[in-house]
Amino acid sequence: MTFARIQRQSDYNLFPSSCPIVIDNGASSFRIGWAGENDPRITFRNIVQRPRHKATGETVTVVGDHDPALMKYFDCTRSPPRSAFDSNVVYQFEIMEYILDYGLERMGADGSQVDHPVLITECVCNPVQSRSKMAELLFETYGVPSVAFGVDAAFSYKYNQQLGICDKDGLAICPGFTATHVIPFIDGEPVYRASCRTNIGGYNVSDYLKQLLSLKYPHHMSRITWEKVEDLKMEHCYIAPDYSSEVRLFQKGMKEAEDKTRYWQLPWIPPPSEEPPSEEEIARKAAIKEKQGQRLREMAEAKRSSRINELENELQGLEFLIGQLEQVDEDDIPSFLVQTGYVSKQEIESSLAKVAQSLRKAKGEQVEAEEKAEPSTTDKFPLINIPDNMLSPEQLKEKRKQLFLKTTSEGRLRAKQKRFEEELERERQNQQDEERRLENPELYLEQLRAKHRELSEKLDQRKRLKTNGNHTNGNHNLSGGVGRGERLNAAQKERMRLLTTAAFDRGKGEDTFGARDEDWQLYKLMSKDNDDEDEGPDEDEAELARISSRLQDIDPTFVPKTELGSLQPSAEVPRFRPLTKEDFQIVLGVERFRCPEILFHPNLLGVDQVGLDEMAGLSLRRLPSPGGGIEERMTNSIFLTGGSCLFPGISERLEAGVRMIRPCGSPIRVVRALDPIFDAWRGAAAYAASLRFPEQTFSKMDYYEKGEDWLRKYQLKYTL
């Protein structure tokens, strides 16, 4: 199954069988038409693709350009586009058969029988194996009566020679799709022995441009397709007159470089702008918020009422229980308390006081201080003031318990009082700082920054000492660490000094250590931690935290450290930036001339071959009979043809390159084909329309009789 986008011709039967079919079989495009016409009938890309249908699994054959809207129904991952060429030489004749089938079918030929002579182009010095296989395909498969092979660049040269653009003697330079050829012409005939070729062409330029853009914009790689790169190459690339000067121009970022820069804007949809809400929207949101607030207030009020009812019921129950307890005899009190779940009357009264206090808080009344609300120490802990000899063992155990509770309670009260005093001190200090800031804001901010730096450096230095920092004062040991004296802090050094002094004094005479009470003070000094470095960090860190918090409030440029005492600055968190129109632009700067520069310097791609200008000089040196002014006549008619000669500036660059390898004063003229792409087919069509064309062909009978050896010696004569 084959589908195509090109319309089928309907006048095939109107041409006589003697009218040749002209085929320009290029590595990039396939052109086919009738001899004597000015333009080919069918033109398409010389590629074949065989994808499978995603639904049915049927394999189809796609020749040439494909329709993207239709190809979305096929799986193309396992069958990429394939070409029948390898460096401008046909070697995949299975693919070539698909292409010929498609071209002849579009021309209007029915079946596999073609009754017209065929003129087909080939590359310079085409291998005889490729020519033999092509002849076999045309004779055996399509049954053509006769075939002729010619070089596309030679047909283009002869066509433009008839138009007066080039002379009989000259050089034809053809930078094609996959290769570049240089052919000398003497008296209108090509000299193949002096021709040369390099494997650099338009395909390499496009591939190089695609690689550079993909590396430069990896997030837009899916949009940088081969077809789009081809369009960008033909629309924006040019040949620099001096490559080094052009590179320096873009490196310096001068205005000329900015003028030569081109931009390719990708599809981009701007994000919707956030419009400020209208007054109606603001009022609607305020009403919803007020309604939600009213609902929350009602729920809180209902919960508060329920809590008050529960506390009032509990308070009435405790008051009733105390009233009942007063009417009970003293001997019956323990049995009565067992039924209530309480241990003593004091516990019931304490619970009553707590419930009353909670009820006052729930009603919003002012609650007295905790110290006044609580019972006295004597009432709360009645056994602590009674001597032990007056208590039983159970009461002694209860007394120890009360002593522990009393000590714990007093400790909590002292801690609470200390926190209260610290809070008052902080408020007073903050008030003083605010007054100082209002008096002189700049001076206050500078003093605060200086104090922050001082504390930070102090804590950093202390941390370095504790973690065995790298500053060793020159005392490196074998393990690369620090000496023991540098690992000791001030308190440890003081202990070491006391021990050393005591040992020294003891070694002088009789050991009398411990005879005096003062000797035992040494242990107290050793166990006492007088090092400010152990106590200081808490205060310093708290002060540093306070100053950092203060700086954050009044200095918007202040950035605190992520870790206290960290030696490395904290990494800034990347911020989200919305995408703009510039993020979807492909900038073509130095790539415009860097990619086609490989035609003159293939070593930019790692290809160890010569460029166009050196190829021209090499071909001149290969001429069979140098001298007699033949080289001057050659350089006076340097002819450019092929699709890759359409780059602006290629003629001037080639002329400058050839002038550097020729003697001073040599005539040099570089001309370009009238139509570098279609002139090869037009020249072949004009040649096939001449009356003497059948003399240059070989028939099927000659092919069967003479075979491959005759094809080896076959050579077309271009001057009829």
C-alpha positions as CSV (number, residue, x, y, z in Angstrom):
1,M,0.0,0.0,0.0
2,T,1.4,3.4,-1.0
3,F,0.0,6.8,-0.5
4,A,1.3,10.1,-1.9
5,R,0.6,13.8,-2.0
6,I,1.6,14.4,-5.6
7,Q,-1.1,14.3,-8.3
8,R,-0.8,11.7,-11.0
9,Q,-0.2,12.9,-14.6
10,S,-2.8,12.1,-17.2
11,D,-0.9,12.8,-20.5
12,Y,1.5,9.8,-20.5
13,N,-0.1,8.2,-23.6
14,L,0.1,11.4,-25.5
15,F,3.9,11.2,-25.8
16,P,5.4,9.0,-28.5
17,S,7.6,6.1,-27.5
18,S,10.6,7.8,-28.9
19,C,10.3,10.7,-26.4
20,P,12.9,10.0,-23.6
21,I,12.1,10.2,-19.9
22,V,14.6,12.4,-18.1
23,I,15.4,11.5,-14.4
24,D,17.7,13.6,-12.2
25,N,18.4,11.1,-9.5
26,G,19.9,13.3,-6.8
27,A,20.7,12.4,-3.2
28,S,18.3,15.0,-1.9
29,S,15.5,15.2,-4.5
30,F,14.2,13.0,-7.3
31,R,13.1,14.8,-10.5
32,I,11.4,13.2,-13.4
33,G,9.9,14.6,-16.6
34,W,9.8,14.6,-20.4
35,A,12.7,15.5,-22.7
36,G,12.4,19.0,-24.3
37,E,10.3,20.5,-21.5
38,N,11.6,23.3,-19.3
39,D,10.6,21.9,-15.9
40,P,10.3,18.4,-14.4
41,R,6.8,17.0,-14.0
42,I,7.4,15.3,-10.6
43,T,9.7,16.4,-7.8
44,F,9.9,14.8,-4.3
45,R,12.5,14.0,-1.6
46,N,14.5,10.9,-2.4
47,I,13.6,9.0,0.7
48,V,11.4,6.0,1.6
49,Q,9.6,5.2,4.8
50,R,7.6,2.0,5.7
51,P,5.6,2.6,8.9
52,R,2.8,0.4,10.4
53,H,-0.7,1.5,11.0
54,K,-1.4,1.8,14.7
55,A,-4.8,0.2,14.5
56,T,-4.6,-2.5,11.8
57,G,-0.8,-3.2,11.9
58,E,-0.7,-2.9,8.1
59,T,2.6,-1.8,6.6
60,V,2.5,1.1,4.1
61,T,5.2,2.6,1.9
62,V,5.7,6.4,2.0
63,V,7.9,7.8,-0.7
64,G,9.1,11.4,-0.6
65,D,7.4,14.0,1.6
66,H,4.7,12.9,3.9
67,D,1.6,14.6,5.4
68,P,2.1,15.1,9.1
69,A,-1.7,15.1,9.6
70,L,-1.8,11.6,8.0
71,M,1.3,10.2,9.6
72,K,0.0,10.6,13.1
73,Y,-2.0,7.4,12.5
74,F,1.2,5.4,11.9
75,D,4.0,4.1,14.1
76,C,7.2,5.6,12.6
77,T,9.6,4.8,15.5
78,R,10.7,1.4,14.0
79,S,11.0,2.7,10.4
80,P,12.8,6.0,10.0
81,P,13.2,7.6,6.6
82,R,15.8,5.8,4.5
83,S,17.8,6.8,1.4
84,A,19.1,4.7,-1.4
85,F,22.4,6.7,-1.4
86,D,25.6,6.4,0.4
87,S,27.8,9.5,-0.2
88,N,26.0,10.2,-3.5
89,V,26.3,6.6,-4.8
90,V,23.2,4.4,-5.1
91,Y,23.7,1.2,-3.2
92,Q,20.2,0.3,-1.8
93,F,18.4,-0.8,-5.0
94,E,15.4,-2.1,-3.1
95,I,14.7,1.4,-1.9
96,M,15.6,2.7,-5.4
97,E,12.9,0.4,-6.9
98,Y,10.3,2.0,-4.6
99,I,11.3,5.4,-5.7
100,L,11.3,4.5,-9.4
101,D,7.9,2.8,-9.0
102,Y,6.5,5.9,-7.4
103,G,8.0,8.4,-9.9
104,L,6.9,6.4,-13.0
105,E,3.5,5.8,-11.6
106,R,3.0,9.5,-10.9
107,M,4.1,10.2,-14.5
108,G,1.1,8.1,-15.6
109,A,2.9,4.9,-16.6
110,D,0.6,1.8,-16.3
111,G,2.1,-1.4,-15.1
112,S,5.8,-2.3,-15.1
113,Q,6.4,-1.7,-18.9
114,V,8.0,1.6,-19.9
115,D,8.4,2.0,-23.6
116,H,10.4,5.2,-23.5
117,P,14.2,5.7,-23.5
118,V,15.5,6.8,-20.1
119,L,18.3,9.4,-19.4
120,I,19.3,9.2,-15.7
121,T,21.9,11.1,-13.9
122,E,24.7,9.8,-11.7
123,C,27.6,11.0,-9.7
124,V,31.1,11.7,-11.1
125,C,33.1,8.4,-11.6
126,N,30.2,6.3,-10.5
127,P,31.3,2.8,-9.6
128,V,30.6,0.2,-12.3
129,Q,28.7,-2.0,-9.8
130,S,26.2,0.8,-9.1
131,R,25.8,1.6,-12.8
132,S,25.3,-2.1,-13.6
133,K,22.7,-2.6,-10.9
134,M,20.8,0.5,-12.1
135,A,20.9,-0.8,-15.7
136,E,19.7,-4.2,-14.6
137,L,16.8,-2.6,-12.6
138,L,15.7,-0.5,-15.6
139,F,16.0,-3.2,-18.2
140,E,14.7,-6.2,-16.2
141,T,12.0,-4.6,-14.0
142,Y,10.7,-1.8,-16.3
143,G,11.7,-3.1,-19.7
144,V,13.0,0.3,-21.0
145,P,14.3,0.1,-24.6
146,S,17.5,2.1,-24.0
147,V,19.3,3.9,-21.2
148,A,21.9,6.7,-21.0
149,F,23.9,7.8,-17.9
150,G,25.2,11.3,-17.4
151,V,26.6,13.5,-14.7
152,D,24.3,16.1,-13.3
153,A,27.0,18.8,-12.8
154,A,28.0,18.3,-16.4
155,F,24.5,18.8,-17.7
156,S,24.1,22.0,-15.6
157,Y,27.5,23.3,-16.9
158,K,26.5,22.6,-20.6
159,Y,23.0,24.2,-20.1
160,N,24.6,27.4,-18.6
161,Q,27.3,27.4,-21.3
162,Q,24.6,27.6,-23.9
163,L,23.1,30.6,-22.0
164,G,26.6,32.3,-22.1
165,I,27.1,32.2,-18.3
166,C,30.3,30.0,-18.4
167,D,32.9,29.2,-21.1
168,K,33.9,26.0,-22.8
169,D,37.0,25.8,-20.5
170,G,36.3,26.0,-16.9
171,L,35.8,24.4,-13.5
172,A,32.4,23.1,-12.4
173,I,32.1,23.0,-8.6
174,C,29.0,21.2,-7.4
175,P,28.4,21.2,-3.6
176,G,25.6,18.8,-3.4
177,F,23.6,17.2,-0.6
178,T,26.0,14.5,0.6
179,A,29.2,15.2,-1.4
180,T,31.0,18.0,-3.3
181,H,32.6,17.5,-6.7
182,V,35.0,19.6,-8.8
183,I,35.1,18.8,-12.6
184,P,37.4,20.5,-15.1
185,F,36.0,21.1,-18.6
186,I,38.2,21.5,-21.7
187,D,36.4,22.3,-25.0
188,G,33.1,21.6,-23.3
189,E,33.9,18.0,-22.3
190,P,34.6,17.0,-18.6
191,V,38.0,15.7,-17.6
192,Y,37.2,13.0,-15.1
193,R,40.8,12.2,-14.4
194,A,41.4,15.6,-12.9
195,S,38.2,15.8,-10.9
196,C,38.0,15.4,-7.1
197,R,35.5,14.9,-4.4
198,T,34.9,15.4,-0.7
199,N,32.2,13.9,1.5
200,I,30.8,17.2,2.8
201,G,27.6,18.7,1.5
202,G,24.3,20.3,2.5
203,Y,23.3,17.3,4.7
204,N,26.3,17.9,6.9
205,V,25.5,21.6,7.2
206,S,21.9,20.9,8.2
207,D,23.0,18.2,10.7
208,Y,25.6,20.5,12.2
209,L,23.1,23.3,12.6
210,K,20.6,20.8,14.2
211,Q,23.2,19.6,16.7
212,L,24.2,23.2,17.7
213,L,20.6,24.3,18.2
214,S,19.8,21.1,20.2
215,L,22.7,21.7,22.5
216,K,21.9,25.4,22.9
217,Y,18.1,24.8,23.5
218,P,17.7,21.3,24.9
219,H,14.2,22.2,26.2
220,H,13.0,23.0,22.7
221,M,14.6,19.9,21.0
222,S,11.2,18.5,20.0
223,R,10.5,21.6,17.9
224,I,13.9,21.6,16.2
225,T,12.9,19.1,13.5
226,W,14.9,18.2,10.3
227,E,12.5,20.0,8.0
228,K,12.6,23.2,10.1
229,V,16.4,23.1,10.3
230,E,16.5,22.9,6.5
231,D,14.3,25.9,6.2
232,L,16.4,27.9,8.7
233,K,19.6,26.9,6.8
234,M,18.3,28.1,3.5
235,E,16.8,31.3,4.9
236,H,19.4,32.5,7.4
237,C,22.8,30.9,6.8
238,Y,25.6,32.6,4.9
239,I,29.3,32.3,4.1
240,A,31.5,34.7,6.1
241,P,34.0,36.6,4.0
242,D,36.6,36.1,6.8
243,Y,35.6,33.5,9.3
244,S,38.1,34.6,12.0
245,S,37.0,38.2,11.8
246,E,33.3,37.3,11.9
247,V,33.8,35.1,15.0
248,R,35.6,38.0,16.8
249,L,32.8,40.3,15.8
250,F,30.2,38.1,17.6
251,Q,32.6,37.4,20.5
252,K,32.9,41.1,21.2
253,G,29.1,41.6,20.9
254,M,29.3,44.6,18.7
255,K,26.3,46.3,17.1
256,E,27.1,44.7,13.7
257,A,26.8,41.3,15.4
258,E,23.4,42.3,16.8
259,D,22.2,43.3,13.4
260,K,23.3,40.0,11.9
261,T,21.5,38.0,14.6
262,R,18.1,36.4,13.7
263,Y,15.3,35.2,16.0
264,W,12.9,32.3,15.5
265,Q,9.9,32.8,17.6
266,L,8.2,29.6,18.8
267,P,4.5,29.4,19.6
268,W,3.9,31.0,23.0
269,I,0.7,31.8,24.8
270,P,1.1,34.6,27.4
271,P,-0.2,33.7,30.8
272,P,-3.5,35.3,31.8
273,S,-3.0,38.5,33.6
274,E,-4.4,38.7,37.1
275,E,-7.0,41.5,37.2
276,P,-7.7,43.1,40.6
277,P,-11.1,41.9,42.0
278,S,-14.0,44.2,41.5
279,E,-15.9,45.9,44.4
280,E,-18.7,43.4,44.0
281,E,-16.3,40.5,44.4
282,I,-14.6,42.1,47.4
283,A,-18.0,42.7,49.1
284,R,-19.1,39.2,48.3
285,K,-15.9,37.7,49.9
286,A,-16.3,40.0,52.9
287,A,-19.9,38.9,53.4
288,I,-18.8,35.2,53.2
289,K,-16.0,35.8,55.7
290,E,-18.4,37.6,58.1
291,K,-20.9,34.8,57.8
292,Q,-18.2,32.2,58.6
293,G,-17.0,34.3,61.5
294,Q,-20.5,34.7,62.9
295,R,-20.9,30.9,62.7
296,L,-17.6,30.3,64.5
297,R,-18.6,32.8,67.3
298,E,-22.0,31.1,67.7
299,M,-20.2,27.7,68.0
300,A,-17.8,29.1,70.5
301,E,-20.6,30.7,72.6
302,A,-22.5,27.4,72.6
303,K,-19.5,25.5,73.7
304,R,-18.8,28.1,76.5
305,S,-22.4,27.8,77.7
306,S,-22.2,24.1,77.8
307,R,-19.0,24.3,79.8
308,I,-20.5,26.7,82.3
309,N,-23.5,24.4,82.8
310,E,-21.2,21.5,83.5
311,L,-19.0,23.4,86.0
312,E,-22.1,24.8,87.8
313,N,-23.6,21.3,88.2
314,E,-20.2,20.0,89.4
315,L,-19.9,22.9,91.8
316,Q,-23.4,22.3,93.2
317,G,-22.6,18.6,93.7
318,L,-19.3,19.4,95.6
319,E,-21.1,22.0,97.8
320,F,-23.9,19.4,98.5
321,L,-21.2,16.8,99.4
322,I,-19.5,19.2,101.8
323,G,-22.8,20.0,103.5
324,Q,-23.6,16.3,103.9
325,L,-20.0,15.7,105.2
326,E,-20.6,18.3,108.0
327,Q,-23.7,16.4,109.2
328,V,-21.8,13.0,109.4
329,D,-20.2,11.9,112.7
330,E,-16.4,12.0,112.9
331,D,-16.2,8.2,113.3
332,D,-18.4,7.6,110.2
333,I,-16.4,10.1,107.9
334,P,-14.0,7.4,106.5
335,S,-16.8,5.1,105.5
336,F,-18.7,8.1,104.0
337,L,-15.6,9.2,101.9
338,V,-15.2,5.7,100.6
339,Q,-18.6,5.9,99.0
340,T,-17.8,9.3,97.4
341,G,-14.4,8.4,96.0
342,Y,-12.5,11.1,97.9
343,V,-9.8,10.5,100.5
344,S,-10.2,13.5,102.8
345,K,-12.2,16.7,103.3
346,Q,-9.2,18.7,102.2
347,E,-9.3,17.0,98.8
348,I,-13.0,17.8,98.4
349,E,-12.4,21.5,99.3
350,S,-9.4,21.6,96.9
351,S,-11.6,20.3,94.1
352,L,-14.3,22.8,95.0
353,A,-11.8,25.6,94.8
354,K,-10.5,24.4,91.4
355,V,-14.0,24.1,90.0
356,A,-15.0,27.5,91.3
357,Q,-11.9,29.0,89.7
358,S,-12.6,27.3,86.4
359,L,-16.2,28.6,86.5
360,R,-15.0,32.1,87.1
361,K,-12.6,31.8,84.1
362,A,-15.4,30.4,81.9
363,K,-17.6,33.3,82.8
364,G,-14.8,35.8,82.1
365,E,-14.5,37.0,85.7
366,Q,-11.1,38.2,87.0
367,V,-9.3,35.3,88.7
368,E,-7.1,36.0,91.7
369,A,-3.4,35.2,91.7
370,E,-2.4,31.5,91.9
371,E,-0.6,32.0,95.1
372,K,-3.7,33.4,96.8
373,A,-6.0,30.8,95.4
374,E,-4.0,28.0,96.6
375,P,-4.2,27.0,100.3
376,S,-1.4,27.7,102.7
377,T,1.6,25.5,103.0
378,T,0.6,24.4,106.5
379,D,-2.9,23.4,105.3
380,K,-1.5,21.7,102.1
381,F,1.4,19.9,103.8
382,P,0.4,19.5,107.5
383,L,3.1,16.9,108.3
384,I,6.2,18.7,107.3
385,N,6.5,20.7,110.6
386,I,5.8,17.7,112.9
387,P,8.9,16.0,114.4
388,D,9.6,12.5,113.1
389,N,9.4,10.9,116.6
390,M,5.8,11.9,116.8
391,L,4.8,10.2,113.6
392,S,4.0,6.6,112.7
393,P,5.8,4.8,109.9
394,E,2.9,5.5,107.5
395,Q,2.9,9.1,108.5
396,L,6.7,9.3,108.0
397,K,6.3,8.0,104.5
398,E,3.5,10.5,103.9
399,K,5.8,13.3,105.3
400,R,8.6,12.4,102.9
401,K,6.1,12.5,100.1
402,Q,4.8,16.0,101.2
403,L,8.4,17.2,101.5
404,F,9.1,16.1,97.9
405,L,5.9,17.8,96.7
406,K,6.7,21.0,98.6
407,T,10.2,21.2,97.1
408,T,8.9,20.5,93.6
409,S,6.1,23.1,94.0
410,E,8.5,25.7,95.3
411,G,10.9,24.9,92.3
412,R,8.1,25.5,89.9
413,L,7.2,28.8,91.5
414,R,10.8,30.0,91.4
415,A,11.1,29.0,87.7
416,K,7.9,30.7,87.0
417,Q,9.0,33.8,88.8
418,K,12.3,33.7,86.9
419,R,10.6,33.4,83.6
420,F,8.4,36.3,84.5
421,E,11.4,38.5,85.4
422,E,13.2,37.5,82.2
423,E,10.2,38.5,80.2
424,L,10.0,41.9,82.0
425,E,13.7,42.3,81.3
426,R,13.2,41.5,77.6
427,E,10.4,43.9,77.3
428,R,12.4,46.6,79.0
429,Q,15.4,46.0,76.8
430,N,13.2,46.0,73.7
431,Q,11.7,49.3,74.8
432,Q,15.1,50.8,75.2
433,D,16.2,49.5,71.8
434,E,13.2,51.0,70.2
435,E,13.9,54.4,71.9
436,R,17.5,54.3,70.6
437,R,16.3,53.3,67.1
438,L,13.9,56.2,67.0
439,E,16.6,58.7,68.2
440,N,19.1,57.7,65.5
441,P,18.0,54.8,63.2
442,E,21.2,54.7,61.1
443,L,23.5,54.6,64.1
444,Y,21.4,52.0,65.8
445,L,21.3,49.7,62.7
446,E,25.1,50.0,62.3
447,Q,25.7,49.1,66.0
448,L,23.3,46.2,65.7
449,R,25.1,44.9,62.6
450,A,28.5,45.2,64.3
451,K,27.3,43.3,67.4
452,H,25.9,40.6,65.2
453,R,29.2,40.2,63.4
454,E,31.1,40.1,66.6
455,L,28.9,37.4,68.1
456,S,28.9,35.4,64.9
457,E,32.7,35.5,64.8
458,K,33.0,34.6,68.4
459,L,30.7,31.6,68.0
460,D,32.4,30.5,64.8
461,Q,35.8,30.6,66.5
462,R,34.5,28.6,69.5
463,K,33.0,26.0,67.1
464,R,36.3,25.7,65.3
465,L,38.1,25.0,68.5
466,K,35.6,22.4,69.6
467,T,35.6,20.6,66.2
468,N,39.4,20.5,65.9
469,G,39.6,23.1,63.2
470,N,42.2,23.3,60.5
471,H,44.2,26.2,62.1
472,T,47.1,24.4,63.9
473,N,49.5,27.4,64.3
474,G,52.1,25.4,62.5
475,N,52.0,22.3,64.8
476,H,51.1,19.6,62.3
477,N,51.4,16.0,63.5
478,L,51.9,13.0,61.3
479,S,48.2,12.2,61.1
480,G,47.3,15.6,59.7
481,G,45.3,16.6,62.8
482,V,46.2,19.1,65.5
483,G,48.2,18.9,68.7
484,R,46.8,18.0,72.0
485,G,47.4,21.4,73.5
486,E,45.2,23.0,70.8
487,R,42.4,20.5,71.5
488,L,42.1,21.6,75.2
489,N,40.0,24.5,76.2
490,A,40.8,26.9,79.0
491,A,39.2,24.8,81.8
492,Q,41.0,21.7,80.8
493,K,44.3,23.6,80.6
494,E,43.7,24.9,84.2
495,R,43.1,21.3,85.5
496,M,46.3,20.2,83.8
497,R,48.3,23.0,85.4
498,L,46.9,22.2,88.9
499,L,47.8,18.5,88.5
500,T,51.3,19.3,87.3
501,T,51.9,21.8,90.2
502,A,50.7,19.3,92.8
503,A,52.8,16.5,91.4
504,F,55.9,18.8,91.3
505,D,55.4,19.9,94.9
506,R,54.9,16.2,96.0
507,G,58.1,15.2,94.3
508,K,60.4,17.6,96.2
509,G,60.2,15.7,99.5
510,E,57.8,13.8,101.7
511,D,54.4,13.2,100.4
512,T,52.2,15.2,102.8
513,F,49.3,15.8,100.4
514,G,46.0,15.7,102.3
515,A,47.4,16.6,105.7
516,R,45.9,20.1,105.4
517,D,42.3,21.0,104.5
518,E,43.6,23.4,101.8
519,D,45.0,20.4,99.9
520,W,41.5,19.1,99.3
521,Q,40.5,22.4,97.7
522,L,42.4,21.2,94.7
523,Y,39.7,18.6,93.9
524,K,37.1,21.4,94.1
525,L,39.1,23.5,91.7
526,M,39.5,20.6,89.3
527,S,35.9,19.7,89.4
528,K,34.7,23.3,89.2
529,D,34.1,24.4,85.6
530,N,35.3,28.0,85.5
531,D,35.5,28.0,81.7
532,D,33.4,30.8,80.3
533,E,33.4,29.0,77.0
534,D,31.1,26.2,78.4
535,E,28.6,28.6,80.0
536,G,28.9,31.5,77.6
537,P,27.5,29.9,74.4
538,D,23.9,29.7,75.8
539,E,23.9,33.4,76.5
540,D,25.8,34.3,73.3
541,E,23.5,32.2,71.2
542,A,20.4,33.7,72.8
543,E,21.7,37.2,72.3
544,L,22.6,36.4,68.7
545,A,19.2,35.0,68.1
546,R,17.6,38.1,69.6
547,I,19.8,40.4,67.4
548,S,19.0,38.4,64.3
549,S,15.3,38.6,65.0
550,R,15.6,42.3,65.5
551,L,17.6,42.8,62.3
552,Q,15.0,40.8,60.3
553,D,12.3,43.2,61.6
554,I,14.1,46.4,60.7
555,D,16.5,45.5,57.9
556,P,15.0,44.0,54.8
557,T,18.4,43.2,53.3
558,F,19.5,41.1,56.2
559,V,19.8,37.3,55.5
560,P,20.3,35.1,58.6
561,K,22.4,32.0,58.6
562,T,20.6,28.7,58.1
563,E,22.7,27.1,60.9
564,L,24.1,28.9,63.9
565,G,27.9,29.1,63.7
566,S,28.0,27.7,60.1
567,L,31.3,28.5,58.3
568,Q,29.7,28.3,54.8
569,P,27.1,30.8,53.6
570,S,23.7,29.4,53.0
571,A,22.6,28.7,49.4
572,E,19.9,31.0,48.1
573,V,16.7,29.2,47.3
574,P,15.9,29.5,43.6
575,R,12.9,31.6,42.9
576,F,10.2,30.8,40.4
577,R,10.2,33.0,37.3
578,P,7.3,33.0,34.9
579,L,8.1,32.1,31.3
580,T,8.2,35.0,28.9
581,K,8.3,35.5,25.2
582,E,12.1,35.5,25.1
583,D,12.2,32.0,26.6
584,F,10.5,30.7,23.4
585,Q,12.9,32.3,21.0
586,I,15.6,30.5,19.1
587,V,18.5,32.9,18.5
588,L,20.6,32.3,15.4
589,G,23.9,34.2,15.9
590,V,27.3,32.6,15.2
591,E,25.5,29.5,13.9
592,R,24.5,31.3,10.7
593,F,28.0,31.3,9.3
594,R,29.6,28.6,11.5
595,C,27.6,25.7,9.9
596,P,28.2,26.4,6.2
597,E,31.9,27.1,7.0
598,I,32.4,23.4,6.9
599,L,32.3,23.6,3.1
600,F,35.6,25.4,3.2
601,H,36.9,23.8,6.5
602,P,35.6,20.2,6.9
603,N,38.0,19.8,9.8
604,L,35.4,21.6,11.9
605,L,33.5,18.3,11.9
606,G,36.6,16.2,12.3
607,V,36.7,15.3,8.5
608,D,40.3,15.3,7.3
609,Q,39.5,16.6,3.8
610,V,40.0,19.8,1.9
611,G,37.5,22.6,1.2
612,L,36.1,24.1,-2.0
613,D,39.0,26.5,-2.7
614,E,41.7,23.8,-2.1
615,M,39.7,21.4,-4.3
616,A,39.8,23.8,-7.1
617,G,43.6,24.1,-6.8
618,L,44.0,20.4,-6.6
619,S,41.9,19.8,-9.7
620,L,44.0,22.3,-11.6
621,R,47.2,20.5,-10.7
622,R,45.7,17.2,-11.9
623,L,45.1,18.4,-15.4
624,P,46.8,16.1,-18.0
625,S,48.6,18.9,-19.9
626,P,49.4,21.9,-17.7
627,G,50.7,25.0,-19.4
628,G,49.6,26.9,-22.5
629,G,47.3,29.1,-20.4
630,I,44.8,26.3,-19.7
631,E,44.8,27.1,-15.9
632,E,44.1,30.8,-16.6
633,R,41.2,29.8,-18.8
634,M,39.9,27.4,-16.1
635,T,40.0,30.0,-13.3
636,N,38.4,32.6,-15.6
637,S,35.2,30.4,-15.6
638,I,34.7,28.8,-12.2
639,F,31.1,27.6,-12.3
640,L,29.0,26.9,-9.1
641,T,26.0,24.6,-9.2
642,G,24.1,22.4,-6.8
643,G,21.7,23.3,-3.9
644,S,24.5,24.1,-1.4
645,C,25.9,27.0,-3.6
646,L,22.8,29.1,-2.7
647,F,24.5,30.4,0.5
648,P,25.1,34.2,0.2
649,G,28.7,35.1,0.0
650,I,29.9,31.7,-1.3
651,S,31.1,33.2,-4.7
652,E,33.1,36.0,-3.1
653,R,34.6,33.6,-0.5
654,L,35.6,31.0,-3.2
655,E,37.1,33.7,-5.4
656,A,39.2,35.0,-2.5
657,G,40.3,31.4,-1.6
658,V,41.3,30.6,-5.2
659,R,43.2,33.9,-5.5
660,M,45.4,33.0,-2.6
661,I,46.6,29.8,-4.3
662,R,47.0,31.3,-7.8
663,P,49.8,33.6,-8.9
664,C,49.3,37.4,-8.6
665,G,47.4,38.8,-11.6
666,S,45.7,35.5,-12.6
667,P,42.2,36.1,-14.1
668,I,39.6,34.7,-11.6
669,R,35.9,34.8,-12.2
670,V,33.3,32.9,-10.2
671,V,29.8,32.5,-11.6
672,R,26.8,30.7,-10.4
673,A,24.2,28.7,-12.3
674,L,21.0,30.4,-13.4
675,D,19.0,27.9,-11.3
676,P,21.5,25.7,-9.3
677,I,18.7,23.2,-8.3
678,F,16.9,22.6,-11.6
679,D,19.6,23.4,-14.2
680,A,20.9,19.8,-14.1
681,W,17.5,18.4,-15.1
682,R,17.0,21.2,-17.7
683,G,20.4,20.5,-19.2
684,A,19.6,16.7,-19.3
685,A,16.2,17.4,-20.9
686,A,17.7,19.6,-23.6
687,Y,20.4,17.0,-24.3
688,A,17.8,14.2,-24.5
689,A,15.7,16.2,-27.0
690,S,18.5,16.5,-29.5
691,L,18.4,14.3,-32.6
692,R,21.7,12.7,-31.9
693,F,20.8,11.5,-28.4
694,P,20.0,7.9,-29.5
695,E,23.6,7.6,-30.5
696,Q,24.7,8.1,-26.9
697,T,22.4,5.4,-25.4
698,F,22.8,1.6,-25.2
699,S,19.9,-0.7,-25.8
700,K,18.6,-3.7,-24.0
701,M,20.1,-5.9,-26.7
702,D,23.5,-4.3,-26.2
703,Y,23.2,-4.9,-22.5
704,Y,22.4,-8.6,-23.0
705,E,25.2,-9.0,-25.5
706,K,28.1,-6.9,-24.1
707,G,27.3,-7.1,-20.4
708,E,29.0,-5.3,-17.5
709,D,32.4,-4.8,-19.3
710,W,30.7,-2.6,-21.9
711,L,29.1,-0.5,-19.1
712,R,32.6,-0.1,-17.6
713,K,33.8,1.7,-20.7
714,Y,30.6,3.6,-21.3
715,Q,31.0,7.4,-21.3
716,L,28.5,10.0,-22.5
717,K,29.7,12.7,-24.9
718,Y,28.2,16.0,-23.9
719,T,29.1,17.9,-27.1
720,L,26.7,16.8,-29.9
